[in-house]
Amino acid sequence: MMQPQSDVSVFFILLRRSLSIALIWTFLCFIAAFWNIATEQKKTIDLAQREARTVIDKDQALRFWATDHHGVYVPVTKDTQPNDNLRHIPERDITTPSGMQLTLINPATMLRQVMNQYGDMYRTKGHITSLKLVNHLNKPDEWETKALYEFETGKEEVMSVTRIEGNEVVRLMKPIYTNAGCLECHGSQGYKEGDVRGGVSVSIPLAGYRAIEKKSLRAMYITHSFLWLFGLLAIALIFTRSKKRRIERLDDLQTLEEQSEKIKIFAYSVAHDLKNPVVAIHGLASLLRKKQFDKLDDKGRQYCEQIVKSSAQLSALVDQINIFISAKEQPLTIELLDFQEICNTVKEEYAAQLQARHIEWREPTRVDGIRADRIAITRIIRNLVDNALKYSGENLSRITITCEEATDRFTISVANDGNPISREACRNIFVRFKRNCDDRKVQGTGLGLAIVKELAGLHGGDVWVESDGREGAAFFFTLARTGPAETKTRFSGPAFMGGRTPPQKSE
């Protein structure tokens, strides 16, 4: 029994497919997770950068306001002493009527004090700096120095993710351009209006954003893991159900094969058991017609003729059934064929009819390279020629056999110029026991063309018929150029009854 081996084969085929799908699913889930994680991380940086731009734009606005007002007077305190760099301004220090001492601070000093005193409140660190220092407190660090040099080349903004004292931060720096108000303090440094005088930087801690990102990533991990596991579960369920269906199908095929074997044995038995009685009836009826025909009345003669014809037809049917069954069972012997010899053999078999009816016979002059079963191809040609002689009518004057060679197949045709075939008949003409002739004088079993289709299918080919509906018909069959194995059981051939769409015939 081949069933256990088939079950194992089906199991491994389905397992391999399921594992392939599972790997593809895993890869897709990984790509989706990677994409979403990268998007979430980028979102974190984008939010921090947006905050950095907001803070630095606020600082720039405050500096512009102070510059437009040429500085701000503030009370003199321990932390705010008169600025020596402004001593050239006559009204640097003033006293209010109430006696309060005020001193003028420039925009840079004001901005530095705001950044130093209130940066912790907003978790940000700002700094105003320049490559030409007036106050050593504004000295740039390494990152700011590189940014200032980039501003000299025309860059409008420098931003990066880095670390300050071990903490991850987003750093942003924008240039400070010299305007008319700036020249009061910095004109002596050689600046002109519109020059890059320095820059304002801000550092945004990423710790808070990373905490939010961590929560989002945790939810993302859970979601993608659940989705991945759900997909694997679905694949496992599909694998289980498919395996069950395949096993059931194999069981059905096994049952069908057993039933087919029983039918085959029954058909053999019927054909064998009918053959001898039919031959006896036909022989006795023929003997009766030969020796006692004159002694019979008209009714008896009619009955005798009918018995002879019916027994001959039944005998032919039994022979065709045996041929049809043997077409499935006998092994194919693949060999290099002499196609002209096969055509001549069939021509000799029907030489008497061809000569009596004055039918012209045409065949190809030379065909090389056909590898097929000699007996099967001879039977195909014989059946098609016999079909033409039986059903093409009295107008039949020519039978033409052709063979066209393609890269992957040979296309052989048997055409006649007799009676046409309707389009509807062309569709079902190869069905078993289907006859498209209503003339009872023409004897036939309805198996000849079915056998043609069976044998062509065993050679990996197709069969079809073409007729213009006015004159004649052409029957085509193909043989695969890379034919079946040298010896092959006909029962296991591909497509017992054909099944592929015939190639279109070129005009």
C-alpha positions as CSV (number, residue, x, y, z in Angstrom):
1,M,0.0,0.0,0.0
2,M,1.2,3.5,-0.9
3,Q,-1.1,5.3,1.5
4,P,1.4,5.7,4.4
5,Q,4.1,7.0,2.2
6,S,1.7,9.4,0.6
7,D,0.6,10.7,4.0
8,V,4.2,11.3,4.9
9,S,4.9,13.1,1.6
10,V,1.8,15.3,2.1
11,F,2.8,16.0,5.7
12,F,6.3,17.2,4.7
13,I,5.0,19.2,1.7
14,L,2.5,21.0,3.9
15,L,5.1,21.4,6.7
16,R,7.6,23.0,4.3
17,R,5.0,25.4,2.9
18,S,3.8,26.3,6.4
19,L,7.3,26.9,7.6
20,S,8.0,29.1,4.6
21,I,4.9,31.1,5.2
22,A,5.8,31.4,8.9
23,L,9.3,32.7,8.0
24,I,7.8,35.2,5.6
25,W,5.3,36.3,8.3
26,T,8.1,36.6,10.9
27,F,10.1,38.7,8.4
28,L,7.2,41.0,7.7
29,C,6.4,41.4,11.4
30,F,10.1,42.2,12.1
31,I,10.1,44.8,9.2
32,A,6.9,46.3,10.5
33,A,8.2,46.5,14.1
34,F,11.5,47.9,13.0
35,W,9.8,50.5,10.9
36,N,7.4,51.5,13.7
37,I,10.2,51.6,16.3
38,A,12.3,53.8,14.0
39,T,9.3,56.1,13.4
40,E,8.7,56.4,17.2
41,Q,12.3,57.2,17.9
42,K,12.3,59.8,15.1
43,K,9.2,61.2,16.6
44,T,11.0,61.6,19.9
45,I,13.8,63.6,18.3
46,D,11.4,65.7,16.3
47,L,9.5,66.7,19.4
48,A,12.7,67.7,21.2
49,Q,13.9,69.6,18.2
50,R,10.6,71.4,18.0
51,E,11.0,72.4,21.6
52,A,14.6,73.6,21.0
53,R,13.4,75.8,18.1
54,T,10.7,77.2,20.3
55,V,13.1,78.1,23.1
56,I,15.7,79.5,20.8
57,D,13.1,81.6,18.9
58,K,11.9,83.0,22.3
59,D,15.5,83.9,23.2
60,Q,16.1,85.5,19.9
61,A,12.9,87.6,20.2
62,L,13.9,88.7,23.7
63,R,17.3,89.7,22.4
64,F,15.8,91.6,19.5
65,W,13.5,93.5,21.8
66,A,16.4,94.5,24.1
67,T,18.5,95.5,21.1
68,D,15.8,97.7,19.7
69,H,15.6,99.5,23.1
70,H,19.4,99.9,23.3
71,G,19.6,97.8,26.5
72,V,17.8,97.8,29.8
73,Y,18.4,99.6,33.1
74,V,18.3,97.4,36.1
75,P,19.2,98.0,39.8
76,V,22.8,97.5,40.8
77,T,23.1,94.3,42.8
78,K,25.7,91.9,43.9
79,D,25.1,89.8,40.7
80,T,24.6,92.8,38.4
81,Q,27.5,95.3,38.6
82,P,28.2,98.1,36.1
83,N,29.6,96.6,32.8
84,D,33.1,97.9,32.1
85,N,32.5,97.2,28.4
86,L,29.8,99.9,28.4
87,R,31.9,102.6,30.2
88,H,32.0,104.6,26.9
89,I,28.3,105.2,27.3
90,P,27.8,108.5,29.2
91,E,24.5,107.3,30.8
92,R,25.6,103.8,31.7
93,D,24.8,104.5,35.4
94,I,21.9,106.6,36.6
95,T,20.3,107.5,39.9
96,T,16.5,107.7,40.2
97,P,14.9,110.6,42.1
98,S,14.4,108.2,45.0
99,G,18.2,107.5,45.1
100,M,18.1,104.0,43.5
101,Q,21.3,103.2,41.6
102,L,20.6,101.8,38.1
103,T,23.0,100.5,35.5
104,L,22.6,99.7,31.8
105,I,22.9,96.1,30.7
106,N,23.2,95.1,27.0
107,P,21.1,92.4,25.3
108,A,23.8,89.8,25.7
109,T,24.0,90.3,29.4
110,M,20.3,90.3,29.8
111,L,19.9,87.1,27.8
112,R,22.7,85.3,29.7
113,Q,21.1,86.2,33.1
114,V,17.7,84.9,31.9
115,M,19.3,81.7,30.7
116,N,21.3,81.2,33.8
117,Q,18.7,82.1,36.3
118,Y,15.6,80.4,34.7
119,G,17.0,77.6,32.6
120,D,16.5,75.0,35.4
121,M,12.8,75.9,35.6
122,Y,12.3,74.8,32.0
123,R,14.9,72.0,32.0
124,T,16.8,73.8,29.2
125,K,20.3,75.3,29.0
126,G,20.9,78.3,26.8
127,H,24.1,80.1,25.9
128,I,25.0,83.2,23.8
129,T,28.6,83.0,22.4
130,S,30.9,84.3,19.7
131,L,34.3,83.6,18.2
132,K,35.3,87.2,19.2
133,L,34.7,87.4,22.9
134,V,34.0,90.5,24.9
135,N,33.1,88.6,28.0
136,H,34.9,85.4,28.9
137,L,31.7,84.0,30.3
138,N,30.5,83.7,26.7
139,K,33.3,81.4,25.7
140,P,32.0,78.6,23.3
141,D,32.6,74.9,23.9
142,E,33.9,72.5,21.3
143,W,30.5,71.8,19.7
144,E,29.6,75.5,19.6
145,T,32.9,76.4,18.1
146,K,32.3,74.0,15.2
147,A,28.8,75.5,14.8
148,L,30.1,79.0,14.7
149,Y,32.5,78.1,11.9
150,E,29.7,76.5,10.0
151,F,27.7,79.8,10.3
152,E,30.6,81.5,8.6
153,T,30.0,79.3,5.5
154,G,26.3,80.4,5.3
155,K,24.6,77.7,7.3
156,E,21.4,78.9,9.1
157,E,21.1,76.3,11.8
158,V,23.1,73.5,13.4
159,M,21.4,70.7,15.3
160,S,22.5,67.3,16.7
161,V,21.9,64.7,19.4
162,T,24.8,64.6,21.8
163,R,25.7,64.2,25.5
164,I,26.5,66.8,28.1
165,E,27.9,65.5,31.4
166,G,26.6,62.0,30.5
167,N,23.0,63.2,29.7
168,E,21.5,62.8,26.3
169,V,20.4,66.2,24.8
170,V,19.3,67.8,21.6
171,R,21.5,70.8,20.9
172,L,20.4,73.6,18.5
173,M,22.3,76.7,17.6
174,K,21.4,79.7,15.4
175,P,23.5,82.6,14.2
176,I,23.3,86.1,15.6
177,Y,23.5,88.7,12.9
178,T,24.8,92.2,13.6
179,N,22.3,95.0,13.3
180,A,22.5,98.8,14.0
181,G,21.8,98.4,17.7
182,C,24.6,95.9,18.1
183,L,27.3,98.3,16.8
184,E,27.0,100.5,20.0
185,C,28.9,97.7,21.9
186,H,30.6,95.7,19.1
187,G,31.4,98.3,16.5
188,S,35.0,98.4,17.9
189,Q,35.4,94.7,17.0
190,G,35.2,95.4,13.3
191,Y,31.7,94.1,12.7
192,K,29.4,95.6,10.1
193,E,25.7,95.4,9.9
194,G,24.6,92.0,8.6
195,D,27.8,90.1,9.7
196,V,27.6,86.9,11.8
197,R,28.6,88.1,15.2
198,G,28.0,84.9,17.1
199,G,25.3,82.5,18.0
200,V,22.6,81.4,20.5
201,S,22.5,77.8,21.5
202,V,20.1,75.7,23.5
203,S,20.3,72.2,25.0
204,I,17.0,70.2,25.5
205,P,17.3,67.1,27.8
206,L,15.9,64.0,26.2
207,A,15.2,62.1,29.4
208,G,11.6,63.1,29.6
209,Y,11.0,62.3,25.9
210,R,12.8,59.0,26.2
211,A,10.5,58.0,29.2
212,I,7.4,58.7,27.0
213,E,9.1,56.8,24.1
214,K,9.8,53.9,26.3
215,K,6.1,53.5,27.2
216,S,5.1,53.7,23.6
217,L,7.8,51.1,22.5
218,R,6.7,48.8,25.3
219,A,3.1,48.9,24.0
220,M,4.5,48.5,20.4
221,Y,6.5,45.4,21.4
222,I,3.4,43.8,23.0
223,T,1.2,44.6,20.0
224,H,3.6,43.3,17.4
225,S,4.4,40.2,19.5
226,F,0.7,39.4,19.8
227,L,0.2,40.0,16.1
228,W,3.1,37.7,15.3
229,L,1.9,34.9,17.6
230,F,-1.6,35.3,16.2
231,G,-0.3,34.9,12.7
232,L,1.7,31.8,13.7
233,L,-1.4,30.3,15.3
234,A,-3.4,31.0,12.2
235,I,-0.7,29.3,10.1
236,A,-0.7,26.3,12.4
237,L,-4.5,26.0,12.2
238,I,-4.4,26.2,8.4
239,F,-1.6,23.6,8.4
240,T,-3.7,21.3,10.6
241,R,-6.8,21.7,8.5
242,S,-4.9,21.4,5.2
243,K,-3.2,18.2,6.4
244,K,-6.6,16.8,7.4
245,R,-8.1,17.7,4.0
246,R,-5.2,16.2,2.1
247,I,-5.3,13.0,4.1
248,E,-9.0,12.8,3.4
249,R,-8.4,13.4,-0.2
250,L,-5.8,10.7,-0.3
251,D,-8.3,8.4,1.3
252,D,-10.9,9.3,-1.3
253,L,-8.3,8.8,-4.1
254,Q,-7.4,5.4,-2.6
255,T,-11.1,4.5,-2.5
256,L,-11.6,5.8,-6.1
257,E,-8.6,3.7,-7.2
258,E,-10.0,0.6,-5.6
259,Q,-13.4,1.3,-7.2
260,S,-11.7,1.9,-10.5
261,E,-9.9,-1.4,-10.2
262,K,-13.2,-3.1,-9.5
263,I,-14.8,-1.4,-12.5
264,K,-11.8,-2.4,-14.7
265,I,-12.1,-6.0,-13.6
266,F,-15.8,-5.9,-14.2
267,A,-15.3,-4.4,-17.7
268,Y,-12.8,-7.1,-18.5
269,S,-15.1,-9.7,-17.3
270,V,-18.1,-8.3,-19.2
271,A,-16.0,-7.9,-22.4
272,H,-14.6,-11.4,-22.0
273,D,-17.9,-13.0,-21.2
274,L,-19.7,-11.2,-24.0
275,K,-17.0,-11.9,-26.6
276,N,-17.6,-15.6,-27.0
277,P,-21.4,-15.5,-27.2
278,V,-21.3,-12.6,-29.6
279,V,-18.9,-14.3,-31.8
280,A,-21.1,-17.5,-31.7
281,I,-24.2,-15.5,-32.5
282,H,-22.6,-13.7,-35.3
283,G,-21.1,-17.0,-36.7
284,L,-24.4,-18.9,-36.5
285,A,-26.4,-16.0,-37.9
286,S,-23.9,-15.7,-40.8
287,L,-24.1,-19.5,-41.4
288,L,-27.9,-19.3,-41.3
289,R,-27.9,-16.5,-43.9
290,K,-25.5,-18.5,-46.1
291,K,-27.2,-21.9,-46.1
292,Q,-30.9,-21.3,-45.1
293,F,-31.4,-17.8,-46.4
294,D,-33.6,-19.0,-49.4
295,K,-35.8,-21.0,-47.1
296,L,-36.7,-18.0,-44.9
297,D,-39.7,-15.8,-45.6
298,D,-39.2,-12.0,-45.9
299,K,-39.6,-11.5,-42.1
300,G,-37.1,-14.2,-41.4
301,R,-34.6,-12.8,-43.9
302,Q,-35.0,-9.4,-42.3
303,Y,-34.4,-10.7,-38.8
304,C,-31.4,-12.7,-40.0
305,E,-29.8,-9.6,-41.5
306,Q,-30.5,-7.6,-38.4
307,I,-29.0,-10.3,-36.2
308,V,-25.8,-10.4,-38.3
309,K,-25.5,-6.6,-38.3
310,S,-26.2,-6.2,-34.5
311,S,-23.9,-9.0,-33.5
312,A,-21.1,-7.6,-35.7
313,Q,-21.7,-4.1,-34.1
314,L,-21.7,-5.6,-30.6
315,S,-18.5,-7.5,-31.4
316,A,-16.8,-4.3,-32.6
317,L,-18.0,-2.5,-29.4
318,V,-16.5,-5.2,-27.2
319,D,-13.2,-4.9,-29.2
320,Q,-13.2,-1.1,-28.7
321,I,-13.9,-1.4,-25.0
322,N,-10.9,-3.8,-24.7
323,I,-8.7,-1.3,-26.7
324,F,-9.9,1.6,-24.5
325,I,-9.1,-0.3,-21.3
326,S,-5.7,-1.5,-22.6
327,A,-4.8,2.0,-23.6
328,K,-4.7,2.8,-19.9
329,E,-3.0,-0.4,-18.7
330,Q,-0.3,-1.3,-21.2
331,P,3.1,0.3,-20.7
332,L,4.3,2.9,-23.2
333,T,7.5,2.0,-25.0
334,I,9.0,5.3,-26.1
335,E,11.3,5.1,-29.1
336,L,12.4,7.1,-32.1
337,L,9.6,6.7,-34.7
338,D,9.6,6.5,-38.5
339,F,6.5,8.5,-39.0
340,Q,6.4,7.8,-42.8
341,E,6.3,4.1,-42.1
342,I,3.4,4.5,-39.7
343,C,1.5,6.5,-42.3
344,N,2.2,3.8,-45.0
345,T,1.1,1.1,-42.6
346,V,-2.3,2.8,-42.1
347,K,-2.6,3.6,-45.8
348,E,-2.1,-0.1,-46.7
349,E,-4.8,-1.1,-44.2
350,Y,-7.3,1.1,-45.9
351,A,-5.9,0.7,-49.5
352,A,-9.0,-1.0,-50.7
353,Q,-11.4,1.7,-49.6
354,L,-9.1,4.5,-50.7
355,Q,-8.9,2.9,-54.2
356,A,-12.6,2.1,-54.5
357,R,-13.7,5.6,-53.5
358,H,-10.9,7.3,-55.4
359,I,-9.6,9.1,-52.4
360,E,-6.3,11.0,-52.6
361,W,-3.8,10.2,-49.8
362,R,-1.3,12.9,-48.8
363,E,1.4,12.5,-46.1
364,P,4.5,14.4,-45.1
365,T,7.7,13.5,-47.0
366,R,10.0,13.6,-44.0
367,V,9.5,13.9,-40.2
368,D,12.4,13.4,-37.8
369,G,12.7,13.4,-34.1
370,I,9.4,12.1,-32.9
371,R,9.8,9.9,-29.8
372,A,6.6,8.1,-28.8
373,D,5.0,4.7,-28.5
374,R,4.8,3.2,-32.0
375,I,1.6,1.2,-31.3
376,A,-0.2,4.2,-29.7
377,I,0.7,6.6,-32.6
378,T,-0.3,4.0,-35.2
379,R,-3.7,3.6,-33.4
380,I,-4.2,7.4,-33.3
381,I,-3.6,7.7,-37.0
382,R,-5.7,4.6,-37.8
383,N,-8.7,5.9,-35.7
384,L,-8.6,9.4,-37.3
385,V,-8.4,7.9,-40.8
386,D,-11.1,5.5,-40.0
387,N,-13.2,8.3,-38.6
388,A,-12.7,10.3,-41.8
389,L,-13.7,7.3,-44.0
390,K,-16.8,6.6,-42.0
391,Y,-18.3,10.1,-41.3
392,S,-17.0,12.4,-44.1
393,G,-19.7,11.3,-46.6
394,E,-19.6,10.5,-50.3
395,N,-17.9,13.9,-51.1
396,L,-14.7,12.8,-49.5
397,S,-11.9,13.0,-52.1
398,R,-8.8,13.7,-50.1
399,I,-7.2,12.8,-46.7
400,T,-4.1,14.9,-45.7
401,I,-1.7,14.1,-42.9
402,T,0.7,16.8,-41.8
403,C,3.2,17.3,-39.1
404,E,4.5,20.7,-37.8
405,E,7.5,20.9,-35.6
406,A,7.8,23.5,-32.7
407,T,10.4,24.0,-30.0
408,D,8.4,22.1,-27.4
409,R,6.1,19.8,-29.4
410,F,5.0,18.2,-32.7
411,T,1.5,19.0,-34.0
412,I,0.1,16.3,-36.2
413,S,-3.2,16.7,-38.1
414,V,-5.4,14.4,-40.2
415,A,-7.6,16.5,-42.4
416,N,-10.3,15.7,-44.9
417,D,-12.5,17.6,-47.4
418,G,-15.7,15.7,-46.7
419,N,-18.6,16.7,-44.5
420,P,-18.1,19.6,-42.1
421,I,-18.5,19.4,-38.4
422,S,-20.7,21.9,-36.5
423,R,-19.1,24.2,-33.8
424,E,-21.2,22.5,-31.1
425,A,-20.1,19.0,-32.2
426,C,-16.5,20.1,-32.1
427,R,-16.7,20.8,-28.4
428,N,-17.9,17.3,-27.4
429,I,-16.7,15.1,-30.2
430,F,-14.0,13.4,-28.1
431,V,-16.4,12.4,-25.3
432,R,-16.8,8.6,-24.8
433,F,-19.7,7.0,-26.6
434,K,-20.6,10.3,-28.2
435,R,-21.5,10.0,-31.9
436,N,-22.3,13.0,-34.0
437,C,-23.7,11.0,-37.0
438,D,-27.4,10.2,-37.2
439,D,-27.1,7.9,-40.2
440,R,-27.7,4.3,-38.9
441,K,-26.0,2.9,-41.9
442,V,-22.7,4.2,-40.6
443,Q,-21.5,1.8,-37.9
444,G,-19.5,3.0,-34.9
445,T,-19.0,2.6,-31.2
446,G,-18.3,6.2,-30.1
447,L,-14.9,5.2,-28.6
448,G,-12.5,5.8,-31.5
449,L,-11.9,9.5,-30.9
450,A,-12.0,9.0,-27.1
451,I,-9.1,6.5,-27.5
452,V,-7.3,9.2,-29.6
453,K,-7.6,11.7,-26.8
454,E,-6.5,9.1,-24.2
455,L,-3.4,8.2,-26.1
456,A,-2.4,11.8,-26.9
457,G,-2.8,12.7,-23.2
458,L,-0.5,9.9,-22.2
459,H,2.1,11.5,-24.4
460,G,1.7,14.9,-22.7
461,G,-0.3,16.2,-25.7
462,D,-3.8,17.6,-26.5
463,V,-6.4,16.9,-29.2
464,W,-8.9,19.2,-30.9
465,V,-10.8,19.5,-34.1
466,E,-11.2,22.5,-36.5
467,S,-13.9,22.9,-39.1
468,D,-15.2,26.0,-41.0
469,G,-18.7,24.6,-41.1
470,R,-18.7,24.5,-44.9
471,E,-16.3,21.8,-46.0
472,G,-14.2,19.2,-44.3
473,A,-12.6,19.0,-40.9
474,A,-9.1,18.7,-39.5
475,F,-8.2,16.7,-36.4
476,F,-5.1,17.8,-34.5
477,F,-3.1,16.1,-31.7
478,T,0.2,17.2,-30.2
479,L,3.2,15.2,-28.8
480,A,5.5,16.7,-26.3
481,R,9.0,17.0,-27.6
482,T,10.4,16.0,-24.2
483,G,8.2,13.0,-24.1
484,P,7.4,10.6,-21.2
485,A,9.9,8.2,-19.8
486,E,11.2,5.4,-21.9
487,T,8.7,2.9,-20.3
488,K,5.6,4.3,-18.6
489,T,2.4,2.8,-17.4
490,R,-0.4,4.3,-19.4
491,F,-2.7,4.5,-16.4
492,S,-0.4,7.0,-14.7
493,G,-0.1,9.3,-17.7
494,P,-0.8,13.0,-17.5
495,A,-4.4,14.0,-18.3
496,F,-6.3,10.9,-19.4
497,M,-8.6,13.0,-21.4
498,G,-6.4,15.8,-22.3
499,G,-7.4,19.1,-20.7
500,R,-5.0,21.9,-21.7
501,T,-6.1,24.5,-24.2
502,P,-4.9,23.6,-27.7
503,P,-2.4,25.9,-29.2
504,Q,-3.8,28.4,-31.7
505,K,-3.2,27.5,-35.3
506,S,-1.2,30.2,-37.2
507,E,-2.8,31.5,-40.3
